[in-house]
């Protein structure tokens, strides 16, 4: 449904976890856990210059109080 260059509005959270690889090294994975996603432009707009849109009309503002480790 989505191609590189198309814009989406995504509501959710980041999940960071670690695991031990087969070679014994520790690996870290950052995943986006999506609760809700919306297309914010049509496919036709991607071939043209997309009109800027305000994100204020989508979803609700959530205070940012988590510390992201990167």
CHARMM internal coordinates of N, CA and C (Angstrom, degrees):
IC EDIT
DIST 1 N 1 CA 1.4464
DIST 1 CA 1 C 1.5217
ANGL 1 N 1 CA 1 C 113.04
DIST 1 C 2 N 1.2979
ANGL 1 CA 1 C 2 N 117.15
DIHE 1 N 1 CA 1 C 2 N -26.78
DIST 2 N 2 CA 1.4547
ANGL 1 C 2 N 2 CA 121.29
DIHE 1 CA 1 C 2 N 2 CA -175.49
DIST 2 CA 2 C 1.5249
ANGL 2 N 2 CA 2 C 108.68
DIHE 1 C 2 N 2 CA 2 C -122.57
DIST 2 C 3 N 1.3232
ANGL 2 CA 2 C 3 N 115.11
DIHE 2 N 2 CA 2 C 3 N 141.38
DIST 3 N 3 CA 1.4565
ANGL 2 C 3 N 3 CA 120.77
DIHE 2 CA 2 C 3 N 3 CA 178.12
DIST 3 CA 3 C 1.5190
ANGL 3 N 3 CA 3 C 109.38
DIHE 2 C 3 N 3 CA 3 C -121.43
DIST 3 C 4 N 1.3090
ANGL 3 CA 3 C 4 N 116.10
DIHE 3 N 3 CA 3 C 4 N 160.39
DIST 4 N 4 CA 1.4526
ANGL 3 C 4 N 4 CA 121.56
DIHE 3 CA 3 C 4 N 4 CA 178.53
DIST 4 CA 4 C 1.5247
ANGL 4 N 4 CA 4 C 109.38
DIHE 3 C 4 N 4 CA 4 C -54.04
DIST 4 C 5 N 1.3309
ANGL 4 CA 4 C 5 N 115.79
DIHE 4 N 4 CA 4 C 5 N 131.73
DIST 5 N 5 CA 1.4554
ANGL 4 C 5 N 5 CA 121.47
DIHE 4 CA 4 C 5 N 5 CA 179.91
DIST 5 CA 5 C 1.5077
ANGL 5 N 5 CA 5 C 114.34
DIHE 4 C 5 N 5 CA 5 C 99.22
DIST 5 C 6 N 1.3367
ANGL 5 CA 5 C 6 N 118.01
DIHE 5 N 5 CA 5 C 6 N -18.08
DIST 6 N 6 CA 1.4554
ANGL 5 C 6 N 6 CA 120.23
DIHE 5 CA 5 C 6 N 6 CA 177.08
DIST 6 CA 6 C 1.5200
ANGL 6 N 6 CA 6 C 109.20
DIHE 5 C 6 N 6 CA 6 C -80.81
DIST 6 C 7 N 1.3338
ANGL 6 CA 6 C 7 N 115.35
DIHE 6 N 6 CA 6 C 7 N 143.60
DIST 7 N 7 CA 1.4611
ANGL 6 C 7 N 7 CA 119.55
DIHE 6 CA 6 C 7 N 7 CA -178.68
DIST 7 CA 7 C 1.5277
ANGL 7 N 7 CA 7 C 110.27
DIHE 6 C 7 N 7 CA 7 C -96.19
DIST 7 C 8 N 1.3301
ANGL 7 CA 7 C 8 N 114.33
DIHE 7 N 7 CA 7 C 8 N 140.87
DIST 8 N 8 CA 1.4563
ANGL 7 C 8 N 8 CA 123.38
DIHE 7 CA 7 C 8 N 8 CA 176.69
DIST 8 CA 8 C 1.5150
ANGL 8 N 8 CA 8 C 108.65
DIHE 7 C 8 N 8 CA 8 C -128.73
DIST 8 C 9 N 1.3104
ANGL 8 CA 8 C 9 N 115.30
DIHE 8 N 8 CA 8 C 9 N 152.59
DIST 9 N 9 CA 1.4549
ANGL 8 C 9 N 9 CA 120.91
DIHE 8 CA 8 C 9 N 9 CA 169.23
DIST 9 CA 9 C 1.5245
ANGL 9 N 9 CA 9 C 105.40
DIHE 8 C 9 N 9 CA 9 C -103.66
DIST 9 C 10 N 1.3246
ANGL 9 CA 9 C 10 N 116.52
DIHE 9 N 9 CA 9 C 10 N 124.01
DIST 10 N 10 CA 1.4577
ANGL 9 C 10 N 10 CA 121.17
DIHE 9 CA 9 C 10 N 10 CA -176.41
DIST 10 CA 10 C 1.5142
ANGL 10 N 10 CA 10 C 108.85
DIHE 9 C 10 N 10 CA 10 C -122.96
DIST 10 C 11 N 1.3275
ANGL 10 CA 10 C 11 N 116.30
DIHE 10 N 10 CA 10 C 11 N 127.80
DIST 11 N 11 CA 1.4618
ANGL 10 C 11 N 11 CA 121.99
DIHE 10 CA 10 C 11 N 11 CA 173.52
DIST 11 CA 11 C 1.5155
ANGL 11 N 11 CA 11 C 107.40
DIHE 10 C 11 N 11 CA 11 C -112.06
DIST 11 C 12 N 1.3117
ANGL 11 CA 11 C 12 N 116.41
DIHE 11 N 11 CA 11 C 12 N 131.21
DIST 12 N 12 CA 1.4510
ANGL 11 C 12 N 12 CA 119.94
DIHE 11 CA 11 C 12 N 12 CA -179.20
DIST 12 CA 12 C 1.5102
ANGL 12 N 12 CA 12 C 110.72
DIHE 11 C 12 N 12 CA 12 C 171.09
DIST 12 C 13 N 1.3230
ANGL 12 CA 12 C 13 N 115.53
DIHE 12 N 12 CA 12 C 13 N -145.86
DIST 13 N 13 CA 1.4572
ANGL 12 C 13 N 13 CA 119.60
DIHE 12 CA 12 C 13 N 13 CA -177.59
DIST 13 CA 13 C 1.5297
ANGL 13 N 13 CA 13 C 109.09
DIHE 12 C 13 N 13 CA 13 C -148.18
DIST 13 C 14 N 1.3310
ANGL 13 CA 13 C 14 N 114.44
DIHE 13 N 13 CA 13 C 14 N 161.34
DIST 14 N 14 CA 1.4544
ANGL 13 C 14 N 14 CA 120.61
DIHE 13 CA 13 C 14 N 14 CA 172.94
DIST 14 CA 14 C 1.5202
ANGL 14 N 14 CA 14 C 108.82
DIHE 13 C 14 N 14 CA 14 C -93.40
DIST 14 C 15 N 1.3089
ANGL 14 CA 14 C 15 N 115.75
DIHE 14 N 14 CA 14 C 15 N 139.75
DIST 15 N 15 CA 1.4651
ANGL 14 C 15 N 15 CA 121.02
DIHE 14 CA 14 C 15 N 15 CA 176.77
DIST 15 CA 15 C 1.5166
ANGL 15 N 15 CA 15 C 107.26
DIHE 14 C 15 N 15 CA 15 C -124.73
DIST 15 C 16 N 1.3072
ANGL 15 CA 15 C 16 N 116.57
DIHE 15 N 15 CA 15 C 16 N 123.22
DIST 16 N 16 CA 1.4571
ANGL 15 C 16 N 16 CA 121.71
DIHE 15 CA 15 C 16 N 16 CA -179.19
DIST 16 CA 16 C 1.5150
ANGL 16 N 16 CA 16 C 107.59
DIHE 15 C 16 N 16 CA 16 C -114.69
DIST 16 C 17 N 1.3256
ANGL 16 CA 16 C 17 N 115.90
DIHE 16 N 16 CA 16 C 17 N 127.43
DIST 17 N 17 CA 1.4577
ANGL 16 C 17 N 17 CA 120.12
DIHE 16 CA 16 C 17 N 17 CA -179.25
DIST 17 CA 17 C 1.5161
ANGL 17 N 17 CA 17 C 109.42
DIHE 16 C 17 N 17 CA 17 C -141.01
DIST 17 C 18 N 1.2969
ANGL 17 CA 17 C 18 N 115.79
DIHE 17 N 17 CA 17 C 18 N 164.75
DIST 18 N 18 CA 1.4634
ANGL 17 C 18 N 18 CA 120.68
DIHE 17 CA 17 C 18 N 18 CA 178.12
DIST 18 CA 18 C 1.5204
ANGL 18 N 18 CA 18 C 109.21
DIHE 17 C 18 N 18 CA 18 C -126.47
DIST 18 C 19 N 1.3279
ANGL 18 CA 18 C 19 N 114.10
DIHE 18 N 18 CA 18 C 19 N 158.37
DIST 19 N 19 CA 1.4583
ANGL 18 C 19 N 19 CA 120.33
DIHE 18 CA 18 C 19 N 19 CA 174.96
DIST 19 CA 19 C 1.5192
ANGL 19 N 19 CA 19 C 108.46
DIHE 18 C 19 N 19 CA 19 C -151.18
DIST 19 C 20 N 1.3183
ANGL 19 CA 19 C 20 N 115.63
DIHE 19 N 19 CA 19 C 20 N 162.55
DIST 20 N 20 CA 1.4618
ANGL 19 C 20 N 20 CA 121.39
DIHE 19 CA 19 C 20 N 20 CA 178.11
DIST 20 CA 20 C 1.5269
ANGL 20 N 20 CA 20 C 108.34
DIHE 19 C 20 N 20 CA 20 C -95.70
DIST 20 C 21 N 1.3281
ANGL 20 CA 20 C 21 N 116.68
DIHE 20 N 20 CA 20 C 21 N 123.25
DIST 21 N 21 CA 1.4564
ANGL 20 C 21 N 21 CA 122.30
DIHE 20 CA 20 C 21 N 21 CA 179.53
DIST 21 CA 21 C 1.5240
ANGL 21 N 21 CA 21 C 110.00
DIHE 20 C 21 N 21 CA 21 C -74.74
DIST 21 C 22 N 1.3261
ANGL 21 CA 21 C 22 N 115.60
DIHE 21 N 21 CA 21 C 22 N 168.53
DIST 22 N 22 CA 1.4682
ANGL 21 C 22 N 22 CA 120.37
DIHE 21 CA 21 C 22 N 22 CA -179.43
DIST 22 CA 22 C 1.5201
ANGL 22 N 22 CA 22 C 112.19
DIHE 21 C 22 N 22 CA 22 C -61.37
DIST 22 C 23 N 1.3392
ANGL 22 CA 22 C 23 N 116.72
DIHE 22 N 22 CA 22 C 23 N -29.07
DIST 23 N 23 CA 1.4692
ANGL 22 C 23 N 23 CA 119.44
DIHE 22 CA 22 C 23 N 23 CA 179.81
DIST 23 CA 23 C 1.5265
ANGL 23 N 23 CA 23 C 112.31
DIHE 22 C 23 N 23 CA 23 C -83.40
DIST 23 C 24 N 1.3434
ANGL 23 CA 23 C 24 N 117.70
DIHE 23 N 23 CA 23 C 24 N 3.30
DIST 24 N 24 CA 1.4595
ANGL 23 C 24 N 24 CA 121.54
DIHE 23 CA 23 C 24 N 24 CA 177.07
DIST 24 CA 24 C 1.5190
ANGL 24 N 24 CA 24 C 114.78
DIHE 23 C 24 N 24 CA 24 C 92.69
DIST 24 C 25 N 1.3209
ANGL 24 CA 24 C 25 N 117.00
DIHE 24 N 24 CA 24 C 25 N -7.13
DIST 25 N 25 CA 1.4664
ANGL 24 C 25 N 25 CA 119.23
DIHE 24 CA 24 C 25 N 25 CA 179.84
DIST 25 CA 25 C 1.5214
ANGL 25 N 25 CA 25 C 110.41
DIHE 24 C 25 N 25 CA 25 C -81.10
DIST 25 C 26 N 1.3156
ANGL 25 CA 25 C 26 N 115.14
DIHE 25 N 25 CA 25 C 26 N 155.01
DIST 26 N 26 CA 1.4614
ANGL 25 C 26 N 26 CA 120.77
DIHE 25 CA 25 C 26 N 26 CA 179.11
DIST 26 CA 26 C 1.5235
ANGL 26 N 26 CA 26 C 108.22
DIHE 25 C 26 N 26 CA 26 C -90.74
DIST 26 C 27 N 1.3307
ANGL 26 CA 26 C 27 N 117.12
DIHE 26 N 26 CA 26 C 27 N 130.75
DIST 27 N 27 CA 1.4579
ANGL 26 C 27 N 27 CA 122.73
DIHE 26 CA 26 C 27 N 27 CA 179.86
DIST 27 CA 27 C 1.5216
ANGL 27 N 27 CA 27 C 109.06
DIHE 26 C 27 N 27 CA 27 C -117.64
DIST 27 C 28 N 1.3362
ANGL 27 CA 27 C 28 N 115.36
DIHE 27 N 27 CA 27 C 28 N 147.23
DIST 28 N 28 CA 1.4566
ANGL 27 C 28 N 28 CA 121.98
DIHE 27 CA 27 C 28 N 28 CA 178.31
DIST 28 CA 28 C 1.5175
ANGL 28 N 28 CA 28 C 108.87
DIHE 27 C 28 N 28 CA 28 C -115.57
DIST 28 C 29 N 1.3252
ANGL 28 CA 28 C 29 N 116.55
DIHE 28 N 28 CA 28 C 29 N 139.83
DIST 29 N 29 CA 1.4577
ANGL 28 C 29 N 29 CA 122.89
DIHE 28 CA 28 C 29 N 29 CA 179.95
DIST 29 CA 29 C 1.5166
ANGL 29 N 29 CA 29 C 108.06
DIHE 28 C 29 N 29 CA 29 C -127.43
DIST 29 C 30 N 1.3293
ANGL 29 CA 29 C 30 N 116.56
DIHE 29 N 29 CA 29 C 30 N 134.06
DIST 30 N 30 CA 1.4606
ANGL 29 C 30 N 30 CA 121.96
DIHE 29 CA 29 C 30 N 30 CA 173.20
DIST 30 CA 30 C 1.5202
ANGL 30 N 30 CA 30 C 107.51
DIHE 29 C 30 N 30 CA 30 C -112.00
DIST 30 C 31 N 1.3194
ANGL 30 CA 30 C 31 N 116.74
DIHE 30 N 30 CA 30 C 31 N 121.79
DIST 31 N 31 CA 1.4561
ANGL 30 C 31 N 31 CA 122.03
DIHE 30 CA 30 C 31 N 31 CA -177.95
DIST 31 CA 31 C 1.5244
ANGL 31 N 31 CA 31 C 109.59
DIHE 30 C 31 N 31 CA 31 C -118.07
DIST 31 C 32 N 1.3102
ANGL 31 CA 31 C 32 N 116.27
DIHE 31 N 31 CA 31 C 32 N 147.81
DIST 32 N 32 CA 1.4546
ANGL 31 C 32 N 32 CA 121.73
DIHE 31 CA 31 C 32 N 32 CA 173.65
DIST 32 CA 32 C 1.5225
ANGL 32 N 32 CA 32 C 106.57
DIHE 31 C 32 N 32 CA 32 C -101.11
DIST 32 C 33 N 1.3257
ANGL 32 CA 32 C 33 N 116.51
DIHE 32 N 32 CA 32 C 33 N 116.56
DIST 33 N 33 CA 1.4653
ANGL 32 C 33 N 33 CA 122.14
DIHE 32 CA 32 C 33 N 33 CA 177.80
DIST 33 CA 33 C 1.5260
ANGL 33 N 33 CA 33 C 106.02
DIHE 32 C 33 N 33 CA 33 C -95.70
DIST 33 C 34 N 1.3264
ANGL 33 CA 33 C 34 N 116.16
DIHE 33 N 33 CA 33 C 34 N 110.23
DIST 34 N 34 CA 1.4636
ANGL 33 C 34 N 34 CA 122.01
DIHE 33 CA 33 C 34 N 34 CA -173.63
DIST 34 CA 34 C 1.5185
ANGL 34 N 34 CA 34 C 110.24
DIHE 33 C 34 N 34 CA 34 C -93.49
DIST 34 C 35 N 1.3476
ANGL 34 CA 34 C 35 N 115.76
DIHE 34 N 34 CA 34 C 35 N 125.18
DIST 35 N 35 CA 1.4550
ANGL 34 C 35 N 35 CA 121.19
DIHE 34 CA 34 C 35 N 35 CA 173.56
DIST 35 CA 35 C 1.5252
ANGL 35 N 35 CA 35 C 111.14
DIHE 34 C 35 N 35 CA 35 C -92.51
DIST 35 C 36 N 1.3400
ANGL 35 CA 35 C 36 N 115.70
DIHE 35 N 35 CA 35 C 36 N -32.84
DIST 36 N 36 CA 1.4645
ANGL 35 C 36 N 36 CA 120.89
DIHE 35 CA 35 C 36 N 36 CA -177.45
DIST 36 CA 36 C 1.5236
ANGL 36 N 36 CA 36 C 108.43
DIHE 35 C 36 N 36 CA 36 C -155.24
DIST 36 C 37 N 1.3240
ANGL 36 CA 36 C 37 N 116.80
DIHE 36 N 36 CA 36 C 37 N 137.77
DIST 37 N 37 CA 1.4672
ANGL 36 C 37 N 37 CA 120.97
DIHE 36 CA 36 C 37 N 37 CA 176.69
DIST 37 CA 37 C 1.5192
ANGL 37 N 37 CA 37 C 108.94
DIHE 36 C 37 N 37 CA 37 C -135.56
DIST 37 C 38 N 1.3359
ANGL 37 CA 37 C 38 N 115.93
DIHE 37 N 37 CA 37 C 38 N 142.69
DIST 38 N 38 CA 1.4638
ANGL 37 C 38 N 38 CA 122.03
DIHE 37 CA 37 C 38 N 38 CA 178.32
DIST 38 CA 38 C 1.5111
ANGL 38 N 38 CA 38 C 109.30
DIHE 37 C 38 N 38 CA 38 C -133.55
DIST 38 C 39 N 1.3339
ANGL 38 CA 38 C 39 N 116.03
DIHE 38 N 38 CA 38 C 39 N 141.48
DIST 39 N 39 CA 1.4516
ANGL 38 C 39 N 39 CA 120.81
DIHE 38 CA 38 C 39 N 39 CA 170.71
DIST 39 CA 39 C 1.5237
ANGL 39 N 39 CA 39 C 106.61
DIHE 38 C 39 N 39 CA 39 C -74.10
DIST 39 C 40 N 1.3390
ANGL 39 CA 39 C 40 N 118.64
DIHE 39 N 39 CA 39 C 40 N 131.86
DIST 40 N 40 CA 1.4574
ANGL 39 C 40 N 40 CA 119.33
DIHE 39 CA 39 C 40 N 40 CA 178.69
DIST 40 CA 40 C 1.5225
ANGL 40 N 40 CA 40 C 111.41
DIHE 39 C 40 N 40 CA 40 C -113.81
DIST 40 C 41 N 1.3341
ANGL 40 CA 40 C 41 N 117.01
DIHE 40 N 40 CA 40 C 41 N 8.27
DIST 41 N 41 CA 1.4537
ANGL 40 C 41 N 41 CA 120.83
DIHE 40 CA 40 C 41 N 41 CA 171.23
DIST 41 CA 41 C 1.5208
ANGL 41 N 41 CA 41 C 108.19
DIHE 40 C 41 N 41 CA 41 C -153.44
DIST 41 C 42 N 1.3182
ANGL 41 CA 41 C 42 N 115.56
DIHE 41 N 41 CA 41 C 42 N 153.30
DIST 42 N 42 CA 1.4592
ANGL 41 C 42 N 42 CA 120.94
DIHE 41 CA 41 C 42 N 42 CA 178.64
DIST 42 CA 42 C 1.5196
ANGL 42 N 42 CA 42 C 109.64
DIHE 41 C 42 N 42 CA 42 C -84.14
DIST 42 C 43 N 1.3305
ANGL 42 CA 42 C 43 N 115.94
DIHE 42 N 42 CA 42 C 43 N 161.67
DIST 43 N 43 CA 1.4603
ANGL 42 C 43 N 43 CA 120.15
DIHE 42 CA 42 C 43 N 43 CA -179.99
DIST 43 CA 43 C 1.5235
ANGL 43 N 43 CA 43 C 111.43
DIHE 42 C 43 N 43 CA 43 C -58.41
DIST 43 C 44 N 1.3460
ANGL 43 CA 43 C 44 N 117.65
DIHE 43 N 43 CA 43 C 44 N -36.19
DIST 44 N 44 CA 1.4592
ANGL 43 C 44 N 44 CA 121.03
DIHE 43 CA 43 C 44 N 44 CA -178.36
DIST 44 CA 44 C 1.5258
ANGL 44 N 44 CA 44 C 111.56
DIHE 43 C 44 N 44 CA 44 C -62.66
DIST 44 C 45 N 1.3407
ANGL 44 CA 44 C 45 N 117.61
DIHE 44 N 44 CA 44 C 45 N -29.89
DIST 45 N 45 CA 1.4579
ANGL 44 C 45 N 45 CA 121.43
DIHE 44 CA 44 C 45 N 45 CA -177.25
DIST 45 CA 45 C 1.5172
ANGL 45 N 45 CA 45 C 112.69
DIHE 44 C 45 N 45 CA 45 C -72.33
DIST 45 C 46 N 1.3307
ANGL 45 CA 45 C 46 N 118.54
DIHE 45 N 45 CA 45 C 46 N -21.74
DIST 46 N 46 CA 1.4562
ANGL 45 C 46 N 46 CA 119.79
DIHE 45 CA 45 C 46 N 46 CA -176.34
DIST 46 CA 46 C 1.5218
ANGL 46 N 46 CA 46 C 112.11
DIHE 45 C 46 N 46 CA 46 C -71.05
DIST 46 C 47 N 1.3331
ANGL 46 CA 46 C 47 N 118.35
DIHE 46 N 46 CA 46 C 47 N -28.36
DIST 47 N 47 CA 1.4554
ANGL 46 C 47 N 47 CA 119.92
DIHE 46 CA 46 C 47 N 47 CA 179.19
DIST 47 CA 47 C 1.5230
ANGL 47 N 47 CA 47 C 111.19
DIHE 46 C 47 N 47 CA 47 C -80.29
DIST 47 C 48 N 1.3256
ANGL 47 CA 47 C 48 N 117.02
DIHE 47 N 47 CA 47 C 48 N -19.00
DIST 48 N 48 CA 1.4533
ANGL 47 C 48 N 48 CA 121.96
DIHE 47 CA 47 C 48 N 48 CA 177.37
DIST 48 CA 48 C 1.5211
ANGL 48 N 48 CA 48 C 108.41
DIHE 47 C 48 N 48 CA 48 C -105.48
DIST 48 C 49 N 1.3102
ANGL 48 CA 48 C 49 N 115.48
DIHE 48 N 48 CA 48 C 49 N 176.53
DIST 49 N 49 CA 1.4633
ANGL 48 C 49 N 49 CA 119.70
DIHE 48 CA 48 C 49 N 49 CA 175.23
DIST 49 CA 49 C 1.5193
ANGL 49 N 49 CA 49 C 108.13
DIHE 48 C 49 N 49 CA 49 C -73.28
DIST 49 C 50 N 1.3372
ANGL 49 CA 49 C 50 N 120.32
DIHE 49 N 49 CA 49 C 50 N 114.15
DIST 50 N 50 CA 1.4644
ANGL 49 C 50 N 50 CA 121.10
DIHE 49 CA 49 C 50 N 50 CA -178.48
DIST 50 CA 50 C 1.5260
ANGL 50 N 50 CA 50 C 111.73
DIHE 49 C 50 N 50 CA 50 C -67.07
DIST 50 C 51 N 1.3272
ANGL 50 CA 50 C 51 N 114.27
DIHE 50 N 50 CA 50 C 51 N 142.41
DIST 51 N 51 CA 1.4654
ANGL 50 C 51 N 51 CA 119.37
DIHE 50 CA 50 C 51 N 51 CA 177.16
DIST 51 CA 51 C 1.5196
ANGL 51 N 51 CA 51 C 108.97
DIHE 50 C 51 N 51 CA 51 C -73.36
DIST 51 C 52 N 1.3374
ANGL 51 CA 51 C 52 N 118.45
DIHE 51 N 51 CA 51 C 52 N 135.37
DIST 52 N 52 CA 1.4681
ANGL 51 C 52 N 52 CA 119.53
DIHE 51 CA 51 C 52 N 52 CA 178.33
DIST 52 CA 52 C 1.5155
ANGL 52 N 52 CA 52 C 110.76
DIHE 51 C 52 N 52 CA 52 C -63.41
DIST 52 C 53 N 1.3214
ANGL 52 CA 52 C 53 N 115.95
DIHE 52 N 52 CA 52 C 53 N 139.04
DIST 53 N 53 CA 1.4565
ANGL 52 C 53 N 53 CA 121.45
DIHE 52 CA 52 C 53 N 53 CA 179.40
DIST 53 CA 53 C 1.5153
ANGL 53 N 53 CA 53 C 108.86
DIHE 52 C 53 N 53 CA 53 C -124.84
DIST 53 C 54 N 1.3106
ANGL 53 CA 53 C 54 N 115.26
DIHE 53 N 53 CA 53 C 54 N 145.97
DIST 54 N 54 CA 1.4531
ANGL 53 C 54 N 54 CA 120.12
DIHE 53 CA 53 C 54 N 54 CA 177.32
DIST 54 CA 54 C 1.5185
ANGL 54 N 54 CA 54 C 108.92
DIHE 53 C 54 N 54 CA 54 C -82.97
DIST 54 C 55 N 1.3052
ANGL 54 CA 54 C 55 N 117.08
DIHE 54 N 54 CA 54 C 55 N 133.86
DIST 55 N 55 CA 1.4593
ANGL 54 C 55 N 55 CA 121.02
DIHE 54 CA 54 C 55 N 55 CA 178.74
DIST 55 CA 55 C 1.5207
ANGL 55 N 55 CA 55 C 111.81
DIHE 54 C 55 N 55 CA 55 C -79.27
DIST 55 C 56 N 1.3336
ANGL 55 CA 55 C 56 N 117.31
DIHE 55 N 55 CA 55 C 56 N -7.81
DIST 56 N 56 CA 1.4614
ANGL 55 C 56 N 56 CA 120.04
DIHE 55 CA 55 C 56 N 56 CA -177.75
DIST 56 CA 56 C 1.5216
ANGL 56 N 56 CA 56 C 112.22
DIHE 55 C 56 N 56 CA 56 C -64.91
DIST 56 C 57 N 1.3325
ANGL 56 CA 56 C 57 N 118.28
DIHE 56 N 56 CA 56 C 57 N -24.19
DIST 57 N 57 CA 1.4589
ANGL 56 C 57 N 57 CA 120.46
DIHE 56 CA 56 C 57 N 57 CA -177.27
DIST 57 CA 57 C 1.5243
ANGL 57 N 57 CA 57 C 112.33
DIHE 56 C 57 N 57 CA 57 C -82.23
DIST 57 C 58 N 1.3399
ANGL 57 CA 57 C 58 N 117.98
DIHE 57 N 57 CA 57 C 58 N -6.43
DIST 58 N 58 CA 1.4531
ANGL 57 C 58 N 58 CA 121.31
DIHE 57 CA 57 C 58 N 58 CA -177.97
DIST 58 CA 58 C 1.5227
ANGL 58 N 58 CA 58 C 110.71
DIHE 57 C 58 N 58 CA 58 C -107.66
DIST 58 C 59 N 1.3187
ANGL 58 CA 58 C 59 N 115.97
DIHE 58 N 58 CA 58 C 59 N 132.47
DIST 59 N 59 CA 1.4568
ANGL 58 C 59 N 59 CA 120.96
DIHE 58 CA 58 C 59 N 59 CA 173.39
DIST 59 CA 59 C 1.5108
ANGL 59 N 59 CA 59 C 113.51
DIHE 58 C 59 N 59 CA 59 C 61.47
DIST 59 C 60 N 1.3102
ANGL 59 CA 59 C 60 N 115.21
DIHE 59 N 59 CA 59 C 60 N -160.34
DIST 60 N 60 CA 1.4522
ANGL 59 C 60 N 60 CA 120.79
DIHE 59 CA 59 C 60 N 60 CA 179.09
DIST 60 CA 60 C 1.5205
ANGL 60 N 60 CA 60 C 109.21
DIHE 59 C 60 N 60 CA 60 C -124.92
DIST 60 C 61 N 1.3100
ANGL 60 CA 60 C 61 N 116.23
DIHE 60 N 60 CA 60 C 61 N 150.20
DIST 61 N 61 CA 1.4536
ANGL 60 C 61 N 61 CA 120.40
DIHE 60 CA 60 C 61 N 61 CA -179.50
DIST 61 CA 61 C 1.5217
ANGL 61 N 61 CA 61 C 109.06
DIHE 60 C 61 N 61 CA 61 C -77.57
DIST 61 C 62 N 1.3176
ANGL 61 CA 61 C 62 N 115.78
DIHE 61 N 61 CA 61 C 62 N 132.55
DIST 62 N 62 CA 1.4580
ANGL 61 C 62 N 62 CA 122.49
DIHE 61 CA 61 C 62 N 62 CA -179.62
DIST 62 CA 62 C 1.5206
ANGL 62 N 62 CA 62 C 107.31
DIHE 61 C 62 N 62 CA 62 C -116.05
DIST 62 C 63 N 1.3358
ANGL 62 CA 62 C 63 N 118.12
DIHE 62 N 62 CA 62 C 63 N 129.82
DIST 63 N 63 CA 1.4692
ANGL 62 C 63 N 63 CA 118.81
DIHE 62 CA 62 C 63 N 63 CA 178.74
DIST 63 CA 63 C 1.5237
ANGL 63 N 63 CA 63 C 110.67
DIHE 62 C 63 N 63 CA 63 C -63.75
DIST 63 C 64 N 1.3145
ANGL 63 CA 63 C 64 N 116.04
DIHE 63 N 63 CA 63 C 64 N 139.58
DIST 64 N 64 CA 1.4501
ANGL 63 C 64 N 64 CA 121.22
DIHE 63 CA 63 C 64 N 64 CA -178.09
DIST 64 CA 64 C 1.5121
ANGL 64 N 64 CA 64 C 108.56
DIHE 63 C 64 N 64 CA 64 C -95.34
DIST 64 C 65 N 1.3247
ANGL 64 CA 64 C 65 N 115.47
DIHE 64 N 64 CA 64 C 65 N 108.37
DIST 65 N 65 CA 1.4623
ANGL 64 C 65 N 65 CA 119.18
DIHE 64 CA 64 C 65 N 65 CA -179.12
DIST 65 CA 65 C 1.5167
ANGL 65 N 65 CA 65 C 112.79
DIHE 64 C 65 N 65 CA 65 C -128.82
DIST 65 C 66 N 1.3369
ANGL 65 CA 65 C 66 N 117.04
DIHE 65 N 65 CA 65 C 66 N 6.27
DIST 66 N 66 CA 1.4591
ANGL 65 C 66 N 66 CA 119.56
DIHE 65 CA 65 C 66 N 66 CA 178.66
DIST 66 CA 66 C 1.5181
ANGL 66 N 66 CA 66 C 109.20
DIHE 65 C 66 N 66 CA 66 C -92.87
DIST 66 C 67 N 1.3011
ANGL 66 CA 66 C 67 N 115.98
DIHE 66 N 66 CA 66 C 67 N 147.71
DIST 67 N 67 CA 1.4432
ANGL 66 C 67 N 67 CA 120.99
DIHE 66 CA 66 C 67 N 67 CA 177.20
DIST 67 CA 67 C 1.5236
ANGL 67 N 67 CA 67 C 107.34
DIHE 66 C 67 N 67 CA 67 C -95.71
DIST 67 C 68 N 1.3186
ANGL 67 CA 67 C 68 N 117.08
DIHE 67 N 67 CA 67 C 68 N 119.53
DIST 68 N 68 CA 1.4611
ANGL 67 C 68 N 68 CA 121.08
DIHE 67 CA 67 C 68 N 68 CA -179.68
DIST 68 CA 68 C 1.5251
ANGL 68 N 68 CA 68 C 107.35
DIHE 67 C 68 N 68 CA 68 C -92.50
DIST 68 C 69 N 1.3349
ANGL 68 CA 68 C 69 N 117.97
DIHE 68 N 68 CA 68 C 69 N 130.37
DIST 69 N 69 CA 1.4691
ANGL 68 C 69 N 69 CA 121.18
DIHE 68 CA 68 C 69 N 69 CA -172.43
DIST 69 CA 69 C 1.5246
ANGL 69 N 69 CA 69 C 114.97
DIHE 68 C 69 N 69 CA 69 C -83.04
DIST 69 C 70 N 1.3229
ANGL 69 CA 69 C 70 N 118.26
DIHE 69 N 69 CA 69 C 70 N 40.19
DIST 70 N 70 CA 1.4636
ANGL 69 C 70 N 70 CA 119.45
DIHE 69 CA 69 C 70 N 70 CA 173.99
DIST 70 CA 70 C 1.4905
ANGL 70 N 70 CA 70 C 110.65
DIHE 69 C 70 N 70 CA 70 C -152.90
END
COOR INIT
IC SEED 1 N 1 CA 1 C
IC BUILD
